[in-house]
């Protein structure tokens, strides 16, 4: 499970960086990034 949490965290970081650097925008981007952060955090906490 920790690998899934790390993968989701990596995806979140990449998308957040692209959003900030190149102005990447897509529908419901705040909801997607927020949901991704919650799920990644939950997976990382469950592994501990």
PyMOL Python script that loads the backbone (N, CA, C, O; Angstrom):
from pymol import cmd

cmd.read_pdbstr("""\
ATOM      1  N   UNK A   1       0.815  -1.201   0.000  1.00  0.00           N
ATOM      2  CA  UNK A   1       0.000   0.000   0.000  1.00  0.00           C
ATOM      3  C   UNK A   1       0.856   1.261   0.000  1.00  0.00           C
ATOM      4  O   UNK A   1       0.461   2.285  -0.559  1.00  0.00           O
ATOM      5  N   UNK A   2       2.015   1.188   0.621  1.00  0.00           N
ATOM      6  CA  UNK A   2       2.864   2.372   0.675  1.00  0.00           C
ATOM      7  C   UNK A   2       3.306   2.781  -0.722  1.00  0.00           C
ATOM      8  O   UNK A   2       3.482   3.968  -0.997  1.00  0.00           O
ATOM      9  N   UNK A   3       3.488   1.792  -1.618  1.00  0.00           N
ATOM     10  CA  UNK A   3       3.892   2.104  -2.985  1.00  0.00           C
ATOM     11  C   UNK A   3       2.796   2.870  -3.713  1.00  0.00           C
ATOM     12  O   UNK A   3       3.081   3.772  -4.501  1.00  0.00           O
ATOM     13  N   UNK A   4       1.552   2.513  -3.451  1.00  0.00           N
ATOM     14  CA  UNK A   4       0.429   3.222  -4.076  1.00  0.00           C
ATOM     15  C   UNK A   4       0.390   4.656  -3.572  1.00  0.00           C
ATOM     16  O   UNK A   4       0.173   5.583  -4.353  1.00  0.00           O
ATOM     17  N   UNK A   5       0.596   4.846  -2.285  1.00  0.00           N
ATOM     18  CA  UNK A   5       0.612   6.190  -1.713  1.00  0.00           C
ATOM     19  C   UNK A   5       1.724   7.039  -2.294  1.00  0.00           C
ATOM     20  O   UNK A   5       1.527   8.219  -2.587  1.00  0.00           O
ATOM     21  N   UNK A   6       2.886   6.443  -2.459  1.00  0.00           N
ATOM     22  CA  UNK A   6       4.015   7.182  -3.048  1.00  0.00           C
ATOM     23  C   UNK A   6       3.744   7.519  -4.501  1.00  0.00           C
ATOM     24  O   UNK A   6       4.070   8.617  -4.952  1.00  0.00           O
ATOM     25  N   UNK A   7       3.152   6.592  -5.240  1.00  0.00           N
ATOM     26  CA  UNK A   7       2.819   6.845  -6.642  1.00  0.00           C
ATOM     27  C   UNK A   7       1.816   7.988  -6.764  1.00  0.00           C
ATOM     28  O   UNK A   7       1.985   8.883  -7.592  1.00  0.00           O
ATOM     29  N   UNK A   8       0.772   7.955  -5.938  1.00  0.00           N
ATOM     30  CA  UNK A   8      -0.230   9.021  -5.973  1.00  0.00           C
ATOM     31  C   UNK A   8       0.375  10.360  -5.558  1.00  0.00           C
ATOM     32  O   UNK A   8       0.040  11.400  -6.125  1.00  0.00           O
ATOM     33  N   UNK A   9       1.262  10.331  -4.572  1.00  0.00           N
ATOM     34  CA  UNK A   9       1.934  11.554  -4.149  1.00  0.00           C
ATOM     35  C   UNK A   9       2.790  12.110  -5.283  1.00  0.00           C
ATOM     36  O   UNK A   9       2.814  13.320  -5.509  1.00  0.00           O
ATOM     37  N   UNK A  10       3.486  11.236  -5.991  1.00  0.00           N
ATOM     38  CA  UNK A  10       4.312  11.671  -7.119  1.00  0.00           C
ATOM     39  C   UNK A  10       3.452  12.301  -8.211  1.00  0.00           C
ATOM     40  O   UNK A  10       3.817  13.337  -8.767  1.00  0.00           O
ATOM     41  N   UNK A  11       2.325  11.689  -8.516  1.00  0.00           N
ATOM     42  CA  UNK A  11       1.412  12.243  -9.528  1.00  0.00           C
ATOM     43  C   UNK A  11       0.902  13.608  -9.087  1.00  0.00           C
ATOM     44  O   UNK A  11       0.842  14.544  -9.885  1.00  0.00           O
ATOM     45  N   UNK A  12       0.534  13.718  -7.816  1.00  0.00           N
ATOM     46  CA  UNK A  12       0.037  14.993  -7.295  1.00  0.00           C
ATOM     47  C   UNK A  12       1.106  16.084  -7.397  1.00  0.00           C
ATOM     48  O   UNK A  12       0.818  17.208  -7.806  1.00  0.00           O
ATOM     49  N   UNK A  13       2.328  15.745  -7.027  1.00  0.00           N
ATOM     50  CA  UNK A  13       3.409  16.723  -7.098  1.00  0.00           C
ATOM     51  C   UNK A  13       3.676  17.168  -8.533  1.00  0.00           C
ATOM     52  O   UNK A  13       3.870  18.357  -8.789  1.00  0.00           O
ATOM     53  N   UNK A  14       3.686  16.227  -9.462  1.00  0.00           N
ATOM     54  CA  UNK A  14       3.918  16.571 -10.869  1.00  0.00           C
ATOM     55  C   UNK A  14       2.807  17.459 -11.399  1.00  0.00           C
ATOM     56  O   UNK A  14       3.084  18.471 -12.043  1.00  0.00           O
ATOM     57  N   UNK A  15       1.557  17.104 -11.141  1.00  0.00           N
ATOM     58  CA  UNK A  15       0.434  17.917 -11.630  1.00  0.00           C
ATOM     59  C   UNK A  15       0.422  19.299 -10.989  1.00  0.00           C
ATOM     60  O   UNK A  15       0.146  20.296 -11.657  1.00  0.00           O
ATOM     61  N   UNK A  16       0.720  19.358  -9.702  1.00  0.00           N
ATOM     62  CA  UNK A  16       0.770  20.658  -9.028  1.00  0.00           C
ATOM     63  C   UNK A  16       1.880  21.536  -9.603  1.00  0.00           C
ATOM     64  O   UNK A  16       1.695  22.737  -9.799  1.00  0.00           O
ATOM     65  N   UNK A  17       3.020  20.931  -9.867  1.00  0.00           N
ATOM     66  CA  UNK A  17       4.129  21.674 -10.456  1.00  0.00           C
ATOM     67  C   UNK A  17       3.804  22.172 -11.852  1.00  0.00           C
ATOM     68  O   UNK A  17       4.082  23.326 -12.177  1.00  0.00           O
ATOM     69  N   UNK A  18       3.223  21.325 -12.677  1.00  0.00           N
ATOM     70  CA  UNK A  18       2.845  21.739 -14.029  1.00  0.00           C
ATOM     71  C   UNK A  18       1.795  22.836 -13.996  1.00  0.00           C
ATOM     72  O   UNK A  18       1.826  23.763 -14.806  1.00  0.00           O
ATOM     73  N   UNK A  19       0.875  22.726 -13.064  1.00  0.00           N
ATOM     74  CA  UNK A  19      -0.170  23.742 -12.928  1.00  0.00           C
ATOM     75  C   UNK A  19       0.439  25.097 -12.591  1.00  0.00           C
ATOM     76  O   UNK A  19       0.006  26.123 -13.115  1.00  0.00           O
ATOM     77  N   UNK A  20       1.432  25.102 -11.724  1.00  0.00           N
ATOM     78  CA  UNK A  20       2.056  26.357 -11.305  1.00  0.00           C
ATOM     79  C   UNK A  20       3.007  26.911 -12.358  1.00  0.00           C
ATOM     80  O   UNK A  20       3.025  28.118 -12.600  1.00  0.00           O
ATOM     81  N   UNK A  21       3.793  26.047 -12.983  1.00  0.00           N
ATOM     82  CA  UNK A  21       4.852  26.507 -13.887  1.00  0.00           C
ATOM     83  C   UNK A  21       4.327  26.893 -15.259  1.00  0.00           C
ATOM     84  O   UNK A  21       4.670  27.956 -15.778  1.00  0.00           O
ATOM     85  N   UNK A  22       3.500  26.043 -15.851  1.00  0.00           N
ATOM     86  CA  UNK A  22       3.052  26.327 -17.221  1.00  0.00           C
ATOM     87  C   UNK A  22       1.582  26.708 -17.301  1.00  0.00           C
ATOM     88  O   UNK A  22       1.036  26.863 -18.394  1.00  0.00           O
ATOM     89  N   UNK A  23       0.950  26.856 -16.167  1.00  0.00           N
ATOM     90  CA  UNK A  23      -0.451  27.272 -16.167  1.00  0.00           C
ATOM     91  C   UNK A  23      -1.393  26.186 -16.647  1.00  0.00           C
ATOM     92  O   UNK A  23      -2.401  26.475 -17.292  1.00  0.00           O
ATOM     93  N   UNK A  24      -1.072  24.934 -16.337  1.00  0.00           N
ATOM     94  CA  UNK A  24      -1.914  23.813 -16.728  1.00  0.00           C
ATOM     95  C   UNK A  24      -3.272  23.937 -16.038  1.00  0.00           C
ATOM     96  O   UNK A  24      -3.352  24.086 -14.819  1.00  0.00           O
ATOM     97  N   UNK A  25      -4.326  23.874 -16.830  1.00  0.00           N
ATOM     98  CA  UNK A  25      -5.688  23.935 -16.283  1.00  0.00           C
ATOM     99  C   UNK A  25      -6.535  22.855 -16.930  1.00  0.00           C
ATOM    100  O   UNK A  25      -6.427  22.598 -18.129  1.00  0.00           O
ATOM    101  N   UNK A  26      -7.368  22.235 -16.135  1.00  0.00           N
ATOM    102  CA  UNK A  26      -8.323  21.265 -16.648  1.00  0.00           C
ATOM    103  C   UNK A  26      -9.566  21.341 -15.778  1.00  0.00           C
ATOM    104  O   UNK A  26      -9.547  21.927 -14.696  1.00  0.00           O
ATOM    105  N   UNK A  27     -10.639  20.745 -16.259  1.00  0.00           N
ATOM    106  CA  UNK A  27     -11.905  20.814 -15.531  1.00  0.00           C
ATOM    107  C   UNK A  27     -11.767  20.194 -14.147  1.00  0.00           C
ATOM    108  O   UNK A  27     -11.215  19.105 -13.990  1.00  0.00           O
ATOM    109  N   UNK A  28     -12.272  20.899 -13.157  1.00  0.00           N
ATOM    110  CA  UNK A  28     -12.273  20.436 -11.770  1.00  0.00           C
ATOM    111  C   UNK A  28     -10.863  20.132 -11.259  1.00  0.00           C
ATOM    112  O   UNK A  28     -10.668  19.180 -10.503  1.00  0.00           O
ATOM    113  N   UNK A  29      -9.891  20.931 -11.665  1.00  0.00           N
ATOM    114  CA  UNK A  29      -8.511  20.656 -11.274  1.00  0.00           C
ATOM    115  C   UNK A  29      -8.309  20.719  -9.764  1.00  0.00           C
ATOM    116  O   UNK A  29      -7.542  19.926  -9.218  1.00  0.00           O
ATOM    117  N   UNK A  30      -8.972  21.636  -9.083  1.00  0.00           N
ATOM    118  CA  UNK A  30      -8.812  21.714  -7.627  1.00  0.00           C
ATOM    119  C   UNK A  30      -9.407  20.491  -6.939  1.00  0.00           C
ATOM    120  O   UNK A  30      -8.851  19.993  -5.960  1.00  0.00           O
ATOM    121  N   UNK A  31     -10.533  20.010  -7.448  1.00  0.00           N
ATOM    122  CA  UNK A  31     -11.154  18.819  -6.864  1.00  0.00           C
ATOM    123  C   UNK A  31     -10.300  17.587  -7.113  1.00  0.00           C
ATOM    124  O   UNK A  31     -10.148  16.750  -6.224  1.00  0.00           O
ATOM    125  N   UNK A  32      -9.741  17.468  -8.307  1.00  0.00           N
ATOM    126  CA  UNK A  32      -8.901  16.309  -8.636  1.00  0.00           C
ATOM    127  C   UNK A  32      -7.636  16.312  -7.788  1.00  0.00           C
ATOM    128  O   UNK A  32      -7.276  15.285  -7.213  1.00  0.00           O
ATOM    129  N   UNK A  33      -6.962  17.450  -7.705  1.00  0.00           N
ATOM    130  CA  UNK A  33      -5.725  17.520  -6.922  1.00  0.00           C
ATOM    131  C   UNK A  33      -6.004  17.344  -5.437  1.00  0.00           C
ATOM    132  O   UNK A  33      -5.231  16.691  -4.736  1.00  0.00           O
ATOM    133  N   UNK A  34      -7.089  17.912  -4.954  1.00  0.00           N
ATOM    134  CA  UNK A  34      -7.453  17.735  -3.546  1.00  0.00           C
ATOM    135  C   UNK A  34      -7.787  16.296  -3.218  1.00  0.00           C
ATOM    136  O   UNK A  34      -7.346  15.771  -2.196  1.00  0.00           O
ATOM    137  N   UNK A  35      -8.558  15.657  -4.069  1.00  0.00           N
ATOM    138  CA  UNK A  35      -8.902  14.252  -3.869  1.00  0.00           C
ATOM    139  C   UNK A  35      -7.684  13.353  -3.937  1.00  0.00           C
ATOM    140  O   UNK A  35      -7.547  12.414  -3.153  1.00  0.00           O
ATOM    141  N   UNK A  36      -6.805  13.645  -4.877  1.00  0.00           N
ATOM    142  CA  UNK A  36      -5.572  12.877  -5.019  1.00  0.00           C
ATOM    143  C   UNK A  36      -4.698  13.014  -3.775  1.00  0.00           C
ATOM    144  O   UNK A  36      -4.096  12.037  -3.330  1.00  0.00           O
ATOM    145  N   UNK A  37      -4.625  14.218  -3.211  1.00  0.00           N
ATOM    146  CA  UNK A  37      -3.841  14.444  -1.996  1.00  0.00           C
ATOM    147  C   UNK A  37      -4.432  13.679  -0.815  1.00  0.00           C
ATOM    148  O   UNK A  37      -3.690  13.104  -0.019  1.00  0.00           O
ATOM    149  N   UNK A  38      -5.746  13.667  -0.694  1.00  0.00           N
ATOM    150  CA  UNK A  38      -6.405  12.952   0.408  1.00  0.00           C
ATOM    151  C   UNK A  38      -6.171  11.454   0.299  1.00  0.00           C
ATOM    152  O   UNK A  38      -5.847  10.803   1.292  1.00  0.00           O
ATOM    153  N   UNK A  39      -6.332  10.903  -0.896  1.00  0.00           N
ATOM    154  CA  UNK A  39      -6.154   9.464  -1.087  1.00  0.00           C
ATOM    155  C   UNK A  39      -4.695   9.066  -0.854  1.00  0.00           C
ATOM    156  O   UNK A  39      -4.428   8.055  -0.205  1.00  0.00           O
ATOM    157  N   UNK A  40      -3.757   9.845  -1.372  1.00  0.00           N
ATOM    158  CA  UNK A  40      -2.340   9.537  -1.169  1.00  0.00           C
ATOM    159  C   UNK A  40      -1.988   9.585   0.311  1.00  0.00           C
ATOM    160  O   UNK A  40      -1.291   8.702   0.812  1.00  0.00           O
ATOM    161  N   UNK A  41      -2.458  10.597   1.006  1.00  0.00           N
ATOM    162  CA  UNK A  41      -2.205  10.702   2.442  1.00  0.00           C
ATOM    163  C   UNK A  41      -2.802   9.543   3.218  1.00  0.00           C
ATOM    164  O   UNK A  41      -2.180   9.027   4.147  1.00  0.00           O
ATOM    165  N   UNK A  42      -4.002   9.132   2.842  1.00  0.00           N
ATOM    166  CA  UNK A  42      -4.644   8.006   3.525  1.00  0.00           C
ATOM    167  C   UNK A  42      -3.857   6.711   3.317  1.00  0.00           C
ATOM    168  O   UNK A  42      -3.660   5.947   4.261  1.00  0.00           O
ATOM    169  N   UNK A  43      -3.405   6.464   2.080  1.00  0.00           N
ATOM    170  CA  UNK A  43      -2.613   5.267   1.821  1.00  0.00           C
ATOM    171  C   UNK A  43      -1.303   5.284   2.599  1.00  0.00           C
ATOM    172  O   UNK A  43      -0.887   4.261   3.142  1.00  0.00           O
ATOM    173  N   UNK A  44      -0.655   6.441   2.654  1.00  0.00           N
ATOM    174  CA  UNK A  44       0.603   6.527   3.391  1.00  0.00           C
ATOM    175  C   UNK A  44       0.384   6.323   4.889  1.00  0.00           C
ATOM    176  O   UNK A  44       1.198   5.674   5.546  1.00  0.00           O
ATOM    177  N   UNK A  45      -0.706   6.869   5.439  1.00  0.00           N
ATOM    178  CA  UNK A  45      -1.001   6.681   6.858  1.00  0.00           C
ATOM    179  C   UNK A  45      -1.380   5.243   7.185  1.00  0.00           C
ATOM    180  O   UNK A  45      -1.006   4.728   8.238  1.00  0.00           O
ATOM    181  N   UNK A  46      -2.110   4.600   6.305  1.00  0.00           N
ATOM    182  CA  UNK A  46      -2.522   3.216   6.550  1.00  0.00           C
ATOM    183  C   UNK A  46      -1.324   2.274   6.585  1.00  0.00           C
ATOM    184  O   UNK A  46      -1.341   1.273   7.301  1.00  0.00           O
ATOM    185  N   UNK A  47      -0.314   2.580   5.835  1.00  0.00           N
ATOM    186  CA  UNK A  47       0.881   1.724   5.814  1.00  0.00           C
ATOM    187  C   UNK A  47       1.661   1.825   7.110  1.00  0.00           C
ATOM    188  O   UNK A  47       2.284   0.850   7.530  1.00  0.00           O
ATOM    189  N   UNK A  48       1.640   2.977   7.749  1.00  0.00           N
ATOM    190  CA  UNK A  48       2.381   3.153   9.001  1.00  0.00           C
ATOM    191  C   UNK A  48       1.614   2.477  10.084  1.00  0.00           C
ATOM    192  O   UNK A  48       2.038   2.487  11.240  1.00  0.00           O
TER     193      UNK A  48
END
""", "prot")
cmd.dss("prot")
cmd.show_as("cartoon", "prot")
cmd.util.cbc("prot")
cmd.orient("prot")
